[in-house]
Amino acid sequence: MWQNALEVGCIIEVADINDLDTYIAQAEASSATDVLEIFKWLRHGSYKHYWAFDNGLKEMNREEGCCSIGELEEVNDGHLAYPKTKMMTA
Protein backbone atom coordinates (compact mmCIF):
# COMPACT_ATOMS: atom_id res chain seq x y z
CA MET A 1 0.00 0.00 0.00
CA TRP A 2 2.76 2.48 0.90
CA GLN A 3 4.66 1.66 -2.25
CA ASN A 4 1.61 2.48 -4.38
CA ALA A 5 1.21 5.81 -2.59
CA LEU A 6 4.86 6.69 -3.18
CA GLU A 7 4.58 5.78 -6.86
CA VAL A 8 1.51 7.98 -7.27
CA GLY A 9 3.41 10.78 -5.52
CA CYS A 10 6.23 10.45 -8.05
CA ILE A 11 3.80 10.67 -10.95
CA ILE A 12 2.01 13.71 -9.55
CA GLU A 13 5.23 15.59 -8.86
CA VAL A 14 6.60 14.86 -12.35
CA ALA A 15 3.37 16.23 -13.84
CA ASP A 16 3.52 19.28 -11.57
CA ILE A 17 7.17 19.99 -12.40
CA ASN A 18 6.52 19.65 -16.13
CA ASP A 19 3.55 22.04 -15.87
CA LEU A 20 5.54 24.51 -13.79
CA ASP A 21 8.40 24.42 -16.30
CA THR A 22 5.88 25.47 -18.96
CA TYR A 23 4.49 28.25 -16.77
CA ILE A 24 7.99 29.47 -15.94
CA ALA A 25 8.86 29.68 -19.63
CA GLN A 26 5.67 31.63 -20.30
CA ALA A 27 6.33 34.00 -17.41
CA GLU A 28 9.90 34.56 -18.59
CA ALA A 29 8.70 35.26 -22.15
CA SER A 30 6.22 37.86 -20.91
CA SER A 31 8.55 39.35 -18.25
CA ALA A 32 6.05 38.51 -15.51
CA THR A 33 8.65 38.56 -12.76
CA ASP A 34 6.12 38.57 -9.91
CA VAL A 35 4.50 35.32 -11.08
CA LEU A 36 7.85 33.87 -12.16
CA GLU A 37 9.17 33.83 -8.61
CA ILE A 38 6.01 32.08 -7.34
CA PHE A 39 6.27 29.39 -10.03
CA LYS A 40 9.95 28.81 -9.22
CA TRP A 41 9.12 28.55 -5.52
CA LEU A 42 6.35 26.01 -6.25
CA ARG A 43 8.65 24.01 -8.53
CA HIS A 44 11.30 23.88 -5.82
CA GLY A 45 8.69 22.43 -3.45
CA SER A 46 7.70 19.84 -6.04
CA TYR A 47 11.35 18.83 -6.40
CA LYS A 48 11.56 18.28 -2.65
CA HIS A 49 8.41 16.16 -2.70
CA TYR A 50 9.66 14.14 -5.67
CA TRP A 51 12.92 13.34 -3.90
CA ALA A 52 11.08 12.39 -0.71
CA PHE A 53 8.98 9.89 -2.68
CA ASP A 54 12.08 8.70 -4.54
CA ASN A 55 13.94 8.10 -1.27
CA GLY A 56 10.93 6.31 0.19
CA LEU A 57 10.89 3.89 -2.75
CA LYS A 58 14.62 3.33 -2.43
CA GLU A 59 14.15 2.47 1.24
CA MET A 60 11.68 -0.19 0.05
CA ASN A 61 14.48 -1.74 -2.03
CA ARG A 62 13.36 -0.11 -5.29
CA GLU A 63 16.92 0.78 -6.36
CA GLU A 64 15.92 3.30 -9.02
CA GLY A 65 13.31 5.01 -6.86
CA CYS A 66 10.75 6.87 -8.92
CA CYS A 67 12.40 5.70 -12.12
CA SER A 68 11.60 2.10 -11.14
CA ILE A 69 8.04 2.78 -12.25
CA GLY A 70 9.27 3.43 -15.77
CA GLU A 71 6.39 1.56 -17.34
CA LEU A 72 4.33 4.63 -16.53
CA GLU A 73 4.68 7.19 -19.31
CA GLU A 74 4.43 10.17 -16.95
CA VAL A 75 7.63 9.14 -15.16
CA ASN A 76 9.56 7.31 -17.87
CA ASP A 77 10.84 10.37 -19.63
CA GLY A 78 14.35 9.03 -20.10
CA HIS A 79 15.69 10.79 -17.00
CA LEU A 80 17.23 8.46 -14.48
CA ALA A 81 18.01 11.52 -12.38
CA TYR A 82 14.75 13.35 -13.07
CA PRO A 83 14.36 16.05 -11.85
CA LYS A 84 17.55 16.13 -9.74
CA THR A 85 19.62 17.91 -12.38
CA LYS A 86 17.14 20.78 -12.51
CA MET A 87 16.91 21.01 -8.72
CA MET A 88 20.34 22.53 -8.55
CA THR A 89 19.18 25.52 -10.60
CA ALA A 90 15.80 25.99 -8.92
DSSP file (Angstrom, degrees, kcal/mol; ACC not computed):
  #  RESIDUE AA STRUCTURE BP1 BP2  ACC     N-H-->O    O-->H-N    N-H-->O    O-->H-N    TCO  KAPPA ALPHA  PHI   PSI    X-CA   Y-CA   Z-CA
    1    1 A M     >        0   0    0      0, 0.0     4,-1.9     0, 0.0     5,-0.1   0.000 360.0 360.0 360.0 -46.5    0.0    0.0    0.0
    2    2 A W  H  >  +     0   0    0      1,-0.2     4,-2.4     2,-0.2     5,-0.2   0.889 360.0  55.1 -63.7 -38.2    2.8    2.5    0.9
    3    3 A Q  H  > S+     0   0    0      1,-0.2     4,-2.4     2,-0.2    -1,-0.2   0.915 106.5  50.6 -62.1 -42.4    4.7    1.7   -2.2
    4    4 A N  H  > S+     0   0    0      1,-0.2     4,-2.4     2,-0.2    -1,-0.2   0.902 109.9  50.7 -61.1 -40.9    1.6    2.5   -4.4
    5    5 A A  H  X S+     0   0    0     -4,-1.9     4,-2.2     1,-0.2    -1,-0.2   0.905 110.4  48.9 -64.4 -41.2    1.2    5.8   -2.6
    6    6 A L  H  X S+     0   0    0     -4,-2.4     4,-2.1     2,-0.2    -1,-0.2   0.895 110.4  51.3 -65.5 -39.6    4.9    6.7   -3.2
    7    7 A E  H  X S+     0   0    0     -4,-2.4     4,-2.1     2,-0.2    -2,-0.2   0.914 110.0  48.8 -64.0 -42.7    4.6    5.8   -6.9
    8    8 A V  H  X S+     0   0    0     -4,-2.4     4,-2.6     1,-0.2    -1,-0.2   0.904 108.7  54.7 -63.4 -39.9    1.5    8.0   -7.3
    9    9 A G  H  X S+     0   0    0     -4,-2.2     4,-2.4     1,-0.2    -2,-0.2   0.910 106.7  51.2 -58.8 -42.5    3.4   10.8   -5.5
   10   10 A C  H  X S+     0   0    0     -4,-2.1     4,-2.4     1,-0.2    -1,-0.2   0.939 111.0  47.9 -58.1 -47.9    6.2   10.4   -8.1
   11   11 A I  H  X S+     0   0    0     -4,-2.1     4,-2.2     1,-0.2    -2,-0.2   0.917 112.0  48.8 -61.7 -45.1    3.8   10.7  -10.9
   12   12 A I  H  X S+     0   0    0     -4,-2.6     4,-2.7     1,-0.2    -1,-0.2   0.918 112.0  48.4 -63.7 -43.6    2.0   13.7   -9.5
   13   13 A E  H  X S+     0   0    0     -4,-2.4     4,-2.9     2,-0.2     5,-0.2   0.884 109.5  52.2 -67.3 -37.1    5.2   15.6   -8.9
   14   14 A V  H  X S+     0   0    0     -4,-2.4     4,-2.5    -5,-0.2    -1,-0.2   0.935 111.9  46.9 -62.0 -44.4    6.6   14.9  -12.4
   15   15 A A  H  X S+     0   0    0     -4,-2.2     4,-2.4     2,-0.2    -2,-0.2   0.925 113.5  48.6 -62.4 -44.0    3.4   16.2  -13.8
   16   16 A D  H  X S+     0   0    0     -4,-2.7     4,-2.9     2,-0.2    -2,-0.2   0.924 112.0  48.2 -61.9 -45.0    3.5   19.3  -11.6
   17   17 A I  H  X S+     0   0    0     -4,-2.9     4,-2.5     2,-0.2    -2,-0.2   0.917 111.6  49.7 -63.9 -43.2    7.2   20.0  -12.4
   18   18 A N  H  X S+     0   0    0     -4,-2.5     4,-1.6    -5,-0.2    -1,-0.2   0.924 113.3  46.8 -61.7 -43.4    6.5   19.7  -16.1
   19   19 A D  H  X S+     0   0    0     -4,-2.4     4,-2.4     1,-0.2    -2,-0.2   0.932 112.4  49.8 -62.6 -45.5    3.5   22.0  -15.9
   20   20 A L  H  X S+     0   0    0     -4,-2.9     4,-2.7     1,-0.2    -2,-0.2   0.860 105.6  56.6 -65.1 -34.9    5.5   24.5  -13.8
   21   21 A D  H  X S+     0   0    0     -4,-2.5     4,-2.0     2,-0.2    -1,-0.2   0.907 108.9  47.9 -59.9 -40.4    8.4   24.4  -16.3
   22   22 A T  H  X S+     0   0    0     -4,-1.6     4,-2.2     2,-0.2    -2,-0.2   0.931 112.7  47.6 -64.1 -46.5    5.9   25.5  -19.0
   23   23 A Y  H  X S+     0   0    0     -4,-2.4     4,-2.6     1,-0.2    -2,-0.2   0.874 110.3  52.8 -64.5 -36.9    4.5   28.3  -16.8
   24   24 A I  H  X S+     0   0    0     -4,-2.7     4,-2.6     2,-0.2    -1,-0.2   0.918 108.7  49.6 -64.6 -43.3    8.0   29.5  -15.9
   25   25 A A  H  X S+     0   0    0     -4,-2.0     4,-2.2     1,-0.2    -2,-0.2   0.905 112.2  48.3 -62.2 -41.0    8.9   29.7  -19.6
   26   26 A Q  H  X S+     0   0    0     -4,-2.2     4,-1.5     2,-0.2    -2,-0.2   0.906 111.9  48.8 -65.8 -41.4    5.7   31.6  -20.3
   27   27 A A  H  <>S+     0   0    0     -4,-2.6     5,-2.6     1,-0.2     4,-0.3   0.898 111.7  49.5 -65.9 -39.9    6.3   34.0  -17.4
   28   28 A E  H ><5S+     0   0    0     -4,-2.6     3,-1.0     1,-0.2    -2,-0.2   0.907 109.4  52.1 -64.3 -41.0    9.9   34.6  -18.6
   29   29 A A  H 3<5S+     0   0    0     -4,-2.2    -1,-0.2     1,-0.2    -2,-0.2   0.812 116.4  39.6 -65.8 -29.7    8.7   35.3  -22.1
   30   30 A S  T 3<5S-     0   0    0     -4,-1.5    -1,-0.2    -5,-0.1    -2,-0.2   0.314 109.0-121.0-103.0   9.0    6.2   37.9  -20.9
   31   31 A S  T < 5 +     0   0    0     -3,-1.0     2,-1.7    -4,-0.3    -3,-0.2   0.828  54.7 157.8  56.0  35.4    8.5   39.4  -18.3
   32   32 A A     >< +     0   0    0     -5,-2.6     4,-2.4     1,-0.2     3,-0.3  -0.563   6.9 167.1 -88.2  73.5    6.0   38.5  -15.5
   33   33 A T  H  >  +     0   0    0     -2,-1.7     4,-1.8     1,-0.2    -1,-0.2   0.800  68.2  58.0 -64.0 -31.3    8.7   38.6  -12.8
   34   34 A D  H  > S+     0   0    0     -3,-0.2     4,-1.0     1,-0.2    -1,-0.2   0.937 114.4  36.7 -65.2 -45.0    6.1   38.6   -9.9
   35   35 A V  H  > S+     0   0    0     -3,-0.3     4,-2.5     1,-0.2    -2,-0.2   0.828 110.0  64.7 -75.0 -32.7    4.5   35.3  -11.1
   36   36 A L  H  X S+     0   0    0     -4,-2.4     4,-2.4     1,-0.2     5,-0.2   0.913 100.8  49.6 -57.6 -45.8    7.8   33.9  -12.2
   37   37 A E  H  X S+     0   0    0     -4,-1.8     4,-2.1     1,-0.2    -1,-0.2   0.878 110.3  50.8 -63.6 -37.9    9.2   33.8   -8.6
   38   38 A I  H  X S+     0   0    0     -4,-1.0     4,-2.6     2,-0.2    -2,-0.2   0.933 110.5  48.9 -65.2 -45.5    6.0   32.1   -7.3
   39   39 A F  H  X S+     0   0    0     -4,-2.5     4,-2.6     1,-0.2    -2,-0.2   0.903 111.7  49.1 -61.8 -41.3    6.3   29.4  -10.0
   40   40 A K  H  X S+     0   0    0     -4,-2.4     4,-2.3     2,-0.2    -1,-0.2   0.900 110.9  50.4 -64.5 -39.8    9.9   28.8   -9.2
   41   41 A W  H  X S+     0   0    0     -4,-2.1     4,-1.7     2,-0.2    -2,-0.2   0.917 112.0  47.1 -63.8 -43.9    9.1   28.6   -5.5
   42   42 A L  H  X S+     0   0    0     -4,-2.6     4,-2.1     2,-0.2    -2,-0.2   0.899 111.2  51.7 -63.7 -41.3    6.3   26.0   -6.2
   43   43 A R  H  X S+     0   0    0     -4,-2.6     4,-2.4     1,-0.2    -2,-0.2   0.903 106.2  54.2 -63.8 -40.3    8.6   24.0   -8.5
   44   44 A H  H  X S+     0   0    0     -4,-2.3     4,-2.0     1,-0.2    -1,-0.2   0.908 108.6  49.6 -59.6 -41.4   11.3   23.9   -5.8
   45   45 A G  H  X S+     0   0    0     -4,-1.7     4,-2.2     1,-0.2    -1,-0.2   0.892 108.8  52.1 -63.5 -40.0    8.7   22.4   -3.4
   46   46 A S  H  X S+     0   0    0     -4,-2.1     4,-2.8     2,-0.2    -2,-0.2   0.877 106.7  53.8 -64.9 -37.1    7.7   19.8   -6.0
   47   47 A Y  H  X S+     0   0    0     -4,-2.4     4,-2.5     2,-0.2     5,-0.2   0.936 108.4  49.7 -60.0 -45.6   11.4   18.8   -6.4
   48   48 A K  H  X S+     0   0    0     -4,-2.0     4,-1.8     1,-0.2    -2,-0.2   0.913 112.2  47.4 -61.1 -42.7   11.6   18.3   -2.6
   49   49 A H  H  X S+     0   0    0     -4,-2.2     4,-2.4     2,-0.2     5,-0.2   0.928 110.1  52.9 -63.8 -44.5    8.4   16.2   -2.7
   50   50 A Y  H  X S+     0   0    0     -4,-2.8     4,-2.7     1,-0.2    -2,-0.2   0.928 110.6  46.9 -56.1 -47.3    9.7   14.1   -5.7
   51   51 A W  H  X S+     0   0    0     -4,-2.5     4,-2.4     1,-0.2    -1,-0.2   0.805 109.0  54.8 -70.0 -28.2   12.9   13.3   -3.9
   52   52 A A  H  X S+     0   0    0     -4,-1.8     4,-2.1    -5,-0.2    -1,-0.2   0.927 112.2  43.4 -66.9 -43.8   11.1   12.4   -0.7
   53   53 A F  H  X S+     0   0    0     -4,-2.4     4,-2.2     2,-0.2    -2,-0.2   0.908 113.5  52.4 -65.3 -41.7    9.0    9.9   -2.7
   54   54 A D  H  X S+     0   0    0     -4,-2.7     4,-2.1    -5,-0.2    -2,-0.2   0.929 110.8  46.7 -59.8 -47.1   12.1    8.7   -4.5
   55   55 A N  H  X S+     0   0    0     -4,-2.4     4,-2.1     1,-0.2    -1,-0.2   0.880 109.2  55.3 -64.2 -38.2   13.9    8.1   -1.3
   56   56 A G  H  X S+     0   0    0     -4,-2.1     4,-0.7     1,-0.2    -1,-0.2   0.909 108.8  47.3 -60.9 -42.5   10.9    6.3    0.2
   57   57 A L  H ><>S+     0   0    0     -4,-2.2     5,-2.1     1,-0.2     3,-0.7   0.893 109.9  53.1 -65.8 -39.3   10.9    3.9   -2.7
   58   58 A K  H ><5S+     0   0    0     -4,-2.1     3,-1.6     1,-0.3    -1,-0.2   0.872 104.0  55.9 -64.1 -35.6   14.6    3.3   -2.4
   59   59 A E  H 3<5S+     0   0    0     -4,-2.1    -1,-0.3     1,-0.3    -2,-0.2   0.726 102.0  58.1 -67.3 -20.3   14.1    2.5    1.2
   60   60 A M  T <<5S-     0   0    0     -3,-0.7    -1,-0.3    -4,-0.7    -2,-0.2   0.102 129.3 -99.2 -93.7  20.7   11.7   -0.2    0.1
   61   61 A N  T < 5S+     0   0    0     -3,-1.6     2,-1.0     1,-0.2    -3,-0.2   0.765  81.5 137.9  66.1  28.4   14.5   -1.7   -2.0
   62   62 A R    > < -     0   0    0     -5,-2.1     3,-2.7     1,-0.2    -1,-0.2  -0.821  39.3-163.8 -97.9  90.1   13.4   -0.1   -5.3
   63   63 A E  T 3  S+     0   0    0     -2,-1.0    -1,-0.2     1,-0.3    -5,-0.1   0.771  82.6  44.8 -50.2 -37.9   16.9    0.8   -6.4
   64   64 A E  T >  S-     0   0    0      1,-0.3     3,-1.8    -3,-0.1    -1,-0.3   0.347  92.3-158.1 -93.3   7.9   15.9    3.3   -9.0
   65   65 A G  G X  S+     0   0    0     -3,-2.7     3,-1.9     1,-0.3    -1,-0.3  -0.265  73.0   2.0  56.9-129.6   13.3    5.0   -6.9
   66   66 A C  G >  S+     0   0    0      1,-0.3     3,-1.6     2,-0.2    -1,-0.3   0.824 130.2  62.6 -60.3 -32.0   10.8    6.9   -8.9
   67   67 A C  G X  S+     0   0    0     -3,-1.8     3,-1.0     1,-0.3    -1,-0.3   0.639  84.7  77.4 -70.5 -11.8   12.4    5.7  -12.1
   68   68 A S  G <  S+     0   0    0     -3,-1.9    -1,-0.3     1,-0.3     3,-0.3   0.633  86.0  61.8 -72.0 -11.2   11.6    2.1  -11.1
   69   69 A I  G X   +     0   0    0     -3,-1.6     3,-2.3    -4,-0.2     7,-0.3  -0.129  66.7 138.6-101.3  36.9    8.0    2.8  -12.2
   70   70 A G  T <   +     0   0    0     -3,-1.0     6,-0.2     1,-0.3    -1,-0.2   0.619  52.8  76.5 -59.8 -16.6    9.3    3.4  -15.8
   71   71 A E  T 3  S+     0   0    0     -3,-0.3     2,-0.6     4,-0.1    -1,-0.3   0.653  79.9  85.5 -70.1 -10.7    6.4    1.6  -17.3
   72   72 A L  S X> S-     0   0    0     -3,-2.3     4,-2.6     1,-0.1     3,-1.6  -0.820  76.8-146.1 -93.7 119.6    4.3    4.6  -16.5
   73   73 A E  T 34 S+     0   0    0     -2,-0.6    -1,-0.1     1,-0.3    -3,-0.0   0.812  93.9  63.2 -55.5 -35.6    4.7    7.2  -19.3
   74   74 A E  T 34 S+     0   0    0      1,-0.2    -1,-0.3    -3,-0.1     3,-0.1   0.808 117.0  28.2 -62.3 -29.5    4.4   10.2  -16.9
   75   75 A V  T <4 S+     0   0    0     -3,-1.6     2,-2.3    -6,-0.3     4,-0.4   0.802 102.5  79.4-100.5 -37.3    7.6    9.1  -15.2
   76   76 A N     <  +     0   0    0     -4,-2.6    -1,-0.1    -7,-0.3     4,-0.1  -0.481  48.9 136.6 -78.4  80.1    9.6    7.3  -17.9
   77   77 A D  S    S-     0   0    0     -2,-2.3    -1,-0.2     2,-0.2     3,-0.1   0.106  82.0 -96.4-111.0  18.1   10.8   10.4  -19.6
   78   78 A G  S    S+     0   0    0      1,-0.2     2,-0.7    -8,-0.1     3,-0.1   0.631  89.5 122.6  78.6  12.9   14.4    9.0  -20.1
   79   79 A H    >   +     0   0    0     -4,-0.4     3,-1.1     1,-0.2    -2,-0.2  -0.879  34.9 178.8-112.2 101.4   15.7   10.8  -17.0
   80   80 A L  T 3  S+     0   0    0     -2,-0.7   -13,-0.2     1,-0.2    -1,-0.2   0.789  93.2  39.4 -68.1 -24.0   17.2    8.5  -14.5
   81   81 A A  T >> S-     0   0    0     -3,-0.1     3,-2.7     2,-0.1     4,-0.7   0.185  95.0-178.8-106.8  16.3   18.0   11.5  -12.4
   82   82 A Y  T <4  -     0   0    0     -3,-1.1   -16,-0.1     1,-0.4   -15,-0.1  -0.374  67.1  -5.5 -64.3 135.5   14.8   13.4  -13.1
   83   83 A P  T >> S+     0   0    0      0, 0.0     4,-1.5     0, 0.0     3,-1.1  -0.777 109.7  93.3 -98.5  29.0   14.4   16.1  -11.8
   84   84 A K  H <> S+     0   0    0     -3,-2.7     4,-0.9     1,-0.3     3,-0.2   0.849  84.7  56.6 -53.5 -41.6   17.5   16.1   -9.7
   85   85 A T  H 3< S+     0   0    0     -4,-0.7    -1,-0.3     1,-0.2     4,-0.2   0.843 109.8  45.7 -64.1 -31.6   19.6   17.9  -12.4
   86   86 A K  H X> S+     0   0    0     -3,-1.1     3,-1.6     1,-0.2     4,-0.5   0.771  98.1  72.8 -79.6 -25.3   17.1   20.8  -12.5
   87   87 A M  H >< S+     0   0    0     -4,-1.5     3,-1.1     1,-0.3    -1,-0.2   0.839  88.2  62.0 -59.7 -32.7   16.9   21.0   -8.7
   88   88 A M  T 3< S+     0   0    0     -4,-0.9    -1,-0.3     1,-0.3    -2,-0.2   0.760 108.9  41.4 -65.1 -24.1   20.3   22.5   -8.5
   89   89 A T  T <4        0   0    0     -3,-1.6    -1,-0.3    -4,-0.2    -2,-0.2   0.389 360.0 360.0-104.3   2.5   19.2   25.5  -10.6
   90   90 A A    <<        0   0    0     -3,-1.1   -46,-0.2    -4,-0.5    -1,-0.2   0.503 360.0 360.0 -69.2 360.0   15.8   26.0   -8.9
